[in-house]
Amino acid sequence: MAFDKNFAITAMYPAANAAYVIMGVPQPPLLLPVGYSLVGAIHADPTKAFAAMLQAHPDHQRMATATLAESSIFGFVAWNAAAQNAIVSIRGTQTIWDWLDDFDAAPTPFLPDPGAGLAHMGFQLVYLQIRDSIRQLITSGCPGVRDIWVTGHSLGAAVAILCALDVVRNYGLGIIPQLYTFAGPRPGDAVFQNTFNAAIGNCQRIVNFMDVVPQVPLPPLYEHVGNETLVNGGFKPLDVTYAHHLTTYLNGIQKMT
């Protein structure tokens, strides 16, 4: 399926941005895509990742710990009853420096489906903490769901990929999710890449020119999934985080012809 500029601007960008907004205390109003209402926030439960955390490389533990320290809320699930469509939106971190250096450890089996290949354990530790919350919000708050869109920015983009494959393998809904992600790093090895691409046909991965995050972790241990759309939202030579900002990505998409 081809990249849809208008859909990215009007639906996926607002959803990805709202995953950060919902962290606020007090929470400001969420600007959700038209037709969607909030089912609930995605909450982390560290006990769900306890066993895996004990076995994880220190770099992977640090990534999960830093992400949780910002907030126990990791995004939300929204629902369009008329279209029977759900959106799962997963946040990243407030600063990329909390986790950008923590990529040296080797990938490990994708825990929700070990036969699917190897995935980055740091991303998995984040996902394991929110996995049950996402599933509960979808199964109890989205009756008769027919389509699921998954999005995320930065680290949240990698976690969104793990979530989408888990939906296919383990949710029992008979639904193949579709994804639009922003600024995502590489999530797993070549086997994971092939497994994901065979299972999920529509994964649009948006990458801004000069953003460092989509360039890590390095191949051949890690590979990207889905289809890449390169945008040019701008960058600042003395501010390497500027090219990674979600608003910079919106600017790049809007400039597309």
C-alpha positions in Angstrom: 0.0 0.0 0.0 1.3 3.4 -0.9 2.2 6.2 1.5 -0.8 8.6 2.1 0.4 12.1 2.8 -3.0 13.4 3.9 -3.6 10.4 6.2 -0.2 10.9 7.8 -1.0 14.6 8.5 -4.6 14.3 9.6 -4.6 11.0 11.4 -1.2 9.5 12.3 0.6 12.7 13.2 -2.1 13.9 15.7 -2.2 10.4 17.2 1.6 10.2 17.6 1.7 13.7 19.1 -1.2 12.9 21.5 0.8 10.0 23.0 3.1 12.6 24.5 0.3 15.0 25.5 -1.5 12.3 27.6 1.6 12.1 29.9 0.8 15.5 31.2 -0.4 16.1 34.8 -3.0 17.6 34.7 -3.7 16.1 31.3 -4.6 18.7 28.7 -7.3 17.9 26.1 -6.2 15.4 23.5 -6.4 16.4 19.8 -7.4 13.0 18.4 -8.0 12.3 14.7 -11.6 13.2 13.6 -14.1 10.6 14.5 -12.0 9.0 17.3 -12.6 9.0 21.1 -10.3 8.0 23.8 -10.6 4.4 25.1 -7.9 4.9 27.7 -4.3 5.5 28.5 -1.7 2.8 28.1 -0.2 2.1 31.5 3.1 0.3 32.2 3.3 -2.5 34.8 7.0 -3.2 35.5 6.2 -6.6 37.1 5.2 -7.9 33.6 8.9 -7.4 32.5 10.5 -8.5 35.8 11.8 -11.9 34.7 13.1 -10.6 31.3 14.7 -7.6 33.1 16.7 -9.9 35.3 18.2 -11.6 32.2 18.8 -8.4 30.2 22.0 -6.6 29.3 22.6 -3.5 31.5 22.1 -1.2 28.5 18.7 -2.7 27.8 17.7 -2.3 31.5 18.8 1.3 31.4 16.7 2.1 28.4 13.5 0.6 29.9 14.2 2.2 33.3 14.8 5.7 31.8 11.6 5.5 29.7 9.5 4.5 32.7 10.9 7.2 34.9 9.3 9.8 32.7 5.8 8.5 33.2 3.9 5.2 33.7 1.7 6.4 30.8 3.0 5.2 27.4 0.3 6.4 25.0 -3.3 5.5 24.4 -5.9 3.5 22.5 -8.6 5.5 20.6 -11.7 4.1 18.9 -13.9 5.0 16.0 -17.1 3.1 16.5 -18.6 4.0 13.1 -15.6 2.7 11.3 -14.9 -0.1 13.8 -11.3 1.1 13.8 -8.8 1.4 16.7 -5.6 3.4 16.9 -2.8 2.4 19.2 -0.3 5.2 19.8 2.9 4.7 21.7 5.2 7.5 22.9 9.0 7.7 22.9 11.1 9.5 25.4 11.4 13.2 26.1 15.1 13.2 25.2 16.8 10.8 22.9 20.0 10.9 24.9 18.3 8.7 27.6 18.6 5.7 25.3 20.5 6.5 22.1 23.8 5.2 23.4 22.2 1.9 24.7 22.4 -0.1 21.5 25.5 -2.1 21.8 24.0 -5.3 23.2 23.1 -8.1 20.7 19.5 -8.8 19.8 17.6 -11.5 21.6 14.6 -13.7 20.7 11.3 -11.8 20.3 9.7 -12.9 23.5 6.0 -12.9 22.4 6.9 -15.1 19.5 10.5 -16.5 19.8 10.3 -18.1 16.3 9.9 -14.7 14.7 13.5 -13.8 15.0 15.6 -11.5 17.2 14.6 -8.1 18.5 16.3 -5.4 20.6 15.7 -6.4 24.2 15.5 -2.7 25.3 12.5 -2.2 23.1 11.0 -5.5 24.3 11.4 -4.6 28.0 9.4 -1.4 27.3 6.7 -3.4 25.3 6.4 -6.1 27.9 5.4 -3.5 30.5 2.6 -2.2 28.4 1.5 -5.3 26.5 -1.3 -6.3 28.7 -2.7 -2.7 29.0 -2.9 -2.4 25.2 -4.6 -5.8 24.8 -7.1 -5.0 27.5 -8.0 -1.6 26.0 -8.5 -3.1 22.6 -10.5 -6.2 23.7 -12.7 -4.4 26.2 -13.0 -0.9 24.7 -13.2 -1.6 20.9 -16.1 -4.0 20.4 -16.2 -5.5 17.0 -12.9 -4.0 16.0 -12.1 -4.6 12.3 -9.0 -2.5 11.7 -6.1 -1.5 14.0 -3.7 1.4 13.2 -0.5 1.5 15.2 1.8 4.5 15.4 4.7 5.8 17.5 7.6 8.3 17.4 11.2 7.5 18.2 11.6 4.6 20.6 7.8 4.4 20.5 8.0 3.6 16.8 10.2 0.5 17.5 7.8 -0.6 20.3 4.9 -0.1 17.9 6.4 -2.6 15.5 6.7 -5.2 18.2 3.1 -4.5 19.2 1.8 -4.9 15.7 3.5 -8.3 15.2 2.2 -9.4 18.6 -1.3 -8.5 17.6 -1.0 -10.7 14.5 0.6 -13.6 16.4 -1.2 -13.7 19.8 -4.3 -11.5 20.0 -6.6 -14.0 18.1 -8.5 -11.2 16.5 -7.8 -12.2 12.9 -6.6 -8.6 12.2 -3.5 -7.5 10.5 -2.6 -4.1 11.9 -1.3 -1.2 9.7 1.4 1.2 10.8 2.7 4.7 10.3 5.8 5.3 12.4 8.0 8.4 12.8 11.7 8.5 13.4 12.0 4.8 14.4 15.2 2.9 15.0 15.9 -0.6 13.6 14.0 -3.1 15.8 15.4 -6.5 15.0 17.5 -8.8 12.9 17.1 -10.0 9.3 14.9 -12.9 10.4 12.6 -10.6 12.3 12.5 -8.2 9.4 11.4 -11.0 7.0 8.9 -12.3 9.5 7.4 -8.9 10.0 7.2 -8.0 6.4 5.6 -11.3 5.5 2.9 -10.8 8.2 2.2 -7.1 7.9 1.9 -5.6 4.4 1.3 -1.9 5.3 4.0 -0.5 7.5 4.9 3.1 6.5 8.1 4.2 8.1 8.7 8.0 7.9 12.3 9.2 8.2 13.6 12.8 8.3 16.8 13.8 6.5 19.7 13.9 8.9 17.8 12.3 11.8 20.3 10.0 13.6 17.8 7.8 15.3 16.6 5.8 12.3 20.3 5.0 11.6 20.7 2.9 14.8 21.2 0.2 15.8 23.6 -0.7 13.0 23.2 -3.5 10.5 23.8 -6.4 10.0 22.7 -7.2 13.6 19.6 -4.9 13.1 17.5 -4.2 10.1 14.5 -2.0 9.3 11.0 -3.3 8.4 8.3 -1.9 6.2 8.5 0.8 3.6 10.6 4.0 4.1 9.4 7.5 3.1 12.1 10.0 3.3 11.1 13.6 4.2 13.1 16.8 4.6 11.7 18.8 7.5 15.0 20.4 8.2 18.0 20.1 10.6 20.3 22.4 12.6 24.0 21.6 12.5 24.4 22.6 16.2 21.3 20.8 17.4 21.2 17.1 16.4 17.9 16.6 18.1 16.1 19.1 15.9 15.8 16.7 13.0 14.3 14.2 15.3 11.4 16.3 16.7 8.0 15.2 15.8 7.0 18.7 14.6 10.0 18.7 12.3 8.6 15.5 10.8 5.2 17.2 10.3 7.0 20.0 8.5 8.7 17.5 6.2 5.5 15.7 5.3 3.7 18.9 4.6 6.5 19.9 2.2 6.0 16.7 0.1 4.6 17.2 -3.4 
